Amino acid sequence: MSDSSSISVDGCTEPRTALTEAEVEALVRGICFKTGPPRTVGVELEWLVHELREPRLPVTPERLEAAYAALGSVPLGSALTVEPGGQLELSSPPAASLTECVDTVSADLAAVRAVLRESGLALSGLGTDPWHPPRRFLHEPRYDAMEACLDRTGPAGRAMMCTSASVQVCLDAGHEEPGPLGHGRRWWMAHTLGAVLVAAFANSPVLGSTPTGWRCTRQLLWMEIGAGRAGAPLPDADPRTAWARHVLDAPVMCVRRDSGPWDVPERLTFREWTRTGTPTRADLDYHISTLFPPVRPRGHLELRMIDAQPGEDGWIVPLAVTTALFDDPEAAESAHRAVKPLAERALPRPAPHNPLWIQAARAGLTDPELREVAVACFTAALEALPRLGAGLAVTDAVGAYLDRYVLRGRCPADDQLDLLGHPDGRTHGKDFRP
């Protein structure tokens, strides 16, 4: 969800004046949390792009390039961008209501699918590509540097860049004062409820044609990248203070150049850079864009922990459930009560590297406590949706998901594993379709 409060990433018109450590902290505190009553909602949808008739066959870069060129002339309400591995991302504008967001993105997706269909291609709602190894489609200094940096922690970085996809829900940061819609409560809720969302919407049990033993392998990839790059601060502290400290102490991914390869320093934090070098406001903005926590403050809150979902409209359910649990006061209070006991299981580490998130990614809703909390949260969301003006199609979709998955302690990953050989998916059977 892009708006005027979002941080500029690729370019800056401000003077190239070096920042001090104190100036960085003040900027981060002011930029990343724009408080006020929750009014807008947005969603960012990442999709794998596969052959329409046989998704196991690789798509050549030339075919992707031709299809994406054709998409460039399609009028859309959302921003359409390409991820490093060729995944498509559709980012909605801030919407005044859940219904407006769903209508805008649904129309845009229909237009995108129609163009891709003419090229024999289709969007696939999977959290990780189950068939193909990582292959970079975009070759730019940013992604060259990212790949070089992430390679230092192992192969997870390339898999994350090129073979993963998500549903990212964007919500306003909330009121300054305490209460169910206060930004401190919402920050805490995002990190605790986030584990429930991981478990309920897990849809990435296979990577490289092999079941991984995790229902949400996408979260496993983020964990393996490391806490400095893909971790979060502890959610109990003041959000502004905790996030500013995290930004300063996170490792610098790269130092940009006007020409030639970008430098990829080792073990240089942004705090150290302010003390030994001359980073600018543009460098700070870019540095923040290279951090991938499960909840990223960008003025609004960007919840990044949900796998891409199966079916043409599967993305609507996590968008609707999350919006209801954060923006309806009654549902927010119910969700807070439901998830509060889970906080003890998250100690002593922040998400996603704590026991609660690890269990959510590995077990999904087969974990009894996560299942119980998910049932309570989905029920509260379903009751809240009419109060938010959601139409019958949205409420029916959430109700059907509750019945098919949550009440049965299942998630979409279990459907994939069933087709590969239940219960752990390690005996290969017939193929599955996204």
N, C-alpha and C positions, 0 to 999 in steps of 0.2 A: 504494500500500500504506500504509494508515494504522495507526499504532500509537502508543504512549505517547511514543516518542522524536521523533515528528514535531512540527514547529513549528506552534503555533496561529496561524491567519491572521486570522480575522474576529472579533476580540474578545479581550479579555485581562482577567483578574480582578486582575492585579497593580496596585499603586499607580502612579499616573501621575507617576513620578519621572524626571526627565531623565537620560539616559545620557551618560557621558563617552566619549571615543574609546577609551580603554583598556578600559572596561567592555564596549563593543560587541565589541571584539576577543576578549575573554575569553569572552563569551557565545557568539559564533559558533564559536569553537574548541571549546567544550564541547558545544554542542547538535548541530552538524551531522555529527559523526563519532562514532557510538556503536560502539566496537570490541568485538570478541569473536569467537568461532568462528562461521562462517556456519551459520545454522540455519533461517532462514525465507526465503521467496520470495513475491513478489507481482507482479501485473500490473495496469496501468491501460490500458483499451482505449477509444479514441475511435472513434466511428463517425459517418459521414455518414448522414443519414436522407433517403430518397428515396421517390418513388412506387413501389409494388410492381411495377406492370405497365409503367410507362414512366418510368424514372429521369430522363430529360431534362426532364420537366415539373416546374415549381416546386411546392413544397408551401406552402400558405398558413400564416401564423403561427397562425391559428385552429385549423387541423387539427393542427398540432404541439402546441398547447396542450392540446387535448382528449385527444390520445393520451398526452401526458406526465401529464396528470391521472389517466388510467386506470392508468398504470404506478405511480402513487403508492400504490396499494392492493395491489401484488404483493409478496409476501414474498420477499426476496432475501438471499443471504449476502454480497453485495458492495454497496458504496455506489453509488447511481445518481445522477449529476448531469448538468446540462445546460450545454454550452459556449455562448459568446456568440452563435455563428451558428446555434444549435439542434442542434449535434452532441450525441450522447449519450456519456457517459463512464461506464464500469463499472470500479470500483476494488475489487479483491479485498482481503479481509482478509489479514494475514500468514499464510502457510500453512507447515506443518511440512515439507512436501515438494512437489516438482514435481507429483506425481500428485494430491495434495490440492488444489493450486491449480487444476490443469486441471479436475478434477471439479467444484469449486465454481463456477468461472466458466462452464463449459459448461452446467451446470444453470440458472444465472442467465440466460445468453444465450438459452436455449431458451424460458424464461418471457417474457423481454422481446420476443423475436421473435413469439411467439404473440399477445401483446396488440397489437403494431404491425400484425400481419397483419390483425386484425379491423378496423383503421382504413385498410387498403389501403396500408400503409407498410412499408418494409423497411430494414434496416441495410446499408450499402454499405462494403465494405472497400477504400477508396481513400485514398491519401495526400493528394490534393487533389481538390476537386470539379471534374470536367472540363467541366461544363455551365453552372453558375450563378455569377453574380458575387457578391461578398461582400454579405451582408444580415444585419444584426444582429437576433437574436431576443430577446436579453435587453437590457433598457434599465434599467440600474442605475448608481448613481454610480461604482462600481468600473470598469465597462466604458466608461462615458462618458469617464472620465479616461484609461483605457488607450488608447482610440481617439484622443483628442486628443494624447496623448503620442506614440504611434506614427505618427500622421499627419505628424509633423515629419520623419520619415525617408523618407516616400513611401508608396505604396499597399501595400507588402508587409505592413504591420502588420494592415490590415483583412483581407487575404487569409488571413494566419495565424490571426487570431481566428475567422473565419467560414467558411472553406472548406478547412480542413486537418484531418487526423486521424492518429493514431499508435498504435503499440504501445509502451508504456513498461514496461520490465522493472525490478523493484525487488528489490535484493539487499542482504544485510547488508554493512556496511563491511569486515568481516574482522578478523583478529587484529591486535594492536598490533605484534607482533614481525615481523622479516623472514621471507620465505618466499612460496610461491605463493599463499597465502591471506591474506597480510598486507595491511593496508589501504593502505599506500603503493603496493604492487605492483598492487593492484586498482584504485586511482585512476588510475595510469599506464595500466594495461591498458584501462580503460574509455575513455580518450581516444584510444588508438592502435587497439585492436580496433574502436572505434566507427566508424571510417572503413570498415572491412570490412563491418560490419553495415549501414551506409548503402548501400554498393554492392550487397550481396547481396540486400537486401530493398527496394530502390528500387521505388516503385510510385506515382509522381506525375509523369508526364511531360507532363501536359496541364493547363492552367489557362485558364478562360474560353473553352473550346472551341478553344484553340490550343495545339499542341505548343510547348514552351518551349525545346527543345534540351537540356534537363536530364532525366536519368532520375529524379532526386529533386528536384523543384521545391520540395518542402517545405523542404529544406535551403537552397535558394537564398533562400527567404523569410526564414528565420532569419538568414542572413548579411546580408541587406539591412536588417534591423532594426538592426543595429549590434553591435559587440563589447561595449559597456557593458551592453546589455540582454540579448543572447542569446549572448555569448561566454563563454569559460572562461579561468581562469588557466593558465599553462604547467604541464603535469602533472609535470615533473621535480622541482619544489620540494616541501617538506613540505606535505601536503594541507591541514592545519589553517591553517598560516601563509598559504598561497597563497589559500585560499578566504576567510579573514577579510579579507585585503587587498583581494580582489576585491569583497566586499560593501561595504566602506567606500568604495571608489573608484568604485562603480557609481552612475549617476545615479538620483536619487529620481524615481519615476514620478509620485507624487501625494502630497498632504498631505490626509488625510481630515478631514471635517467632520461634525458631528452632524446638520446639515441643510444643504440647498442643494448646489450643485455643489462638487466637490472641487477644490482648487488643483492646477495642473499646472505646477510650476516648471521653468525652463529652466536647464540647466547647474549644477544643485545636486547634489553628491554627498552620500552619507550622512556621509562624514567631515566635509565642510564644514558640514553641518547640525548635527553635534555641537558644532562650534566656534562657530556663530553662532546656534543656536536651542536648542530644548528637546525633541528627540525622545525618546520613551519606549520601553520594552520592546515595547509593542504596535506602535509605529511600526516598530521594527526587524523584528519578526516579519512585518509586512505588507510591508516593503521586500524582504525575502528572497523572499517569494512572488511578487514582480513581476520576478524575475530568471529567465531561461529558458535556462540553459546546456545543452549537450548531455548533460552529466552533472551532476545536481543532488544535493548531499549534504543529506539530510533526516534525519540519524541513520543511515539506510540510504542506499544509492546508487540514484538513480533515473536509468536510462538512457533518454534521451528522443529518440534519433536515428532510430528505426525507423519507417518508414511503416506505416500501416494496411495489412493484408494481404487479398488476395482470398479468397473462399470463406468458408463458415461457420466452418471450423476453421483457417483459414490463420494466425491469430494464435498457434497452439500452437507452430509451428516456431520463430519467433524467441525465444519464451519458453524453449523446451526447449534450443535451441542455446546461448543466452546463459547460462542457469543452469548447464549442463554445463561450459562453458568457464571459469566463475568458481568454481564450488563443488566440482568434482571436482579433487583435487590433481594427478593425472596429466594430465588434460586442460588444466588451467590452465598447467602447465609447458609442454606442447606448444604451446599457443596463444601463450604468451610468446615462445618461440623463433621461432615462425612470424611474429609481427608485429613483432619487434624491428627487422628491416631497414627496415620502413616508417617508423620514427621519423625517419630522416634526411629523408625526403620531407616531413615535417610542419614542419620548421624554416622560418623562425624564428618563426612566429606560432602562437598556440594555436588549438584547434578552436573553431568550425568554419571559421575564416577562413584556414586554411593550405592550401598546395598539395595536400596529400594528401586532405583532406576535400573540397576543391573538385573534384578529379578524381574522387573516389568518387561525388559527387553528379551530376556531369555524365556520366561514362562508365559507371558501374556496373561490372559485371564484364567489360566489354570491355577494360578495362585489364589487361594480362597479369600484372603483379605482384599486383594485388588479387585476380585470379582464382586465382592459385597459392596465395596465403595463405588465401583463402576455402576452397579445397579441403582444405587441411591442417586448418583449424579445424573445418570441418563433419565431416570424418572423425574427428577427435579427439572431437568432441562425440557423434557417433553411437556410438563405442566406449564412451564414458563413461555414456551414458544408462542402460543396464542396471545399472551400479553405483550409480546414484542411485535405482533402483527404478522407473524409467519403464516403463510397459506397452508392449505390442506396438504399439498404435495410435499412440503417440507416436513410437516409434523408426521405425515404417514411414513416418510422415509426414515425418520428417527425412530418411530415406533417399530417399524419393521426391523431395523438394525438391533434395537433392544431385544426383540423377540428372537431373532436369528442367531445373534452372537452373544450379547452381554448376559442375558439370563441363562444361557447355556455354558457360560465360561469359555467362549470361543472368540476368535478374531479372524480376519481374512487369511492370515498366515496358515491357520489350521486347514482351510480349504485347500491350499496348495500342498500342504503336507499329506492330506488325505489322498490326493491324487498321486503322490510320489511313494506312498507306502506308510500308513499310519502305524505307530504313533510318532516316531521321530523323523520320518521322511527319508531315512537312509537306504531304503530299498526302492530303487527306481521303478516306477510303473508307467502309466500312460502320461502323456504330456498334458499340460494345463494351458489355459488361455487367460490372458489378463482381462 
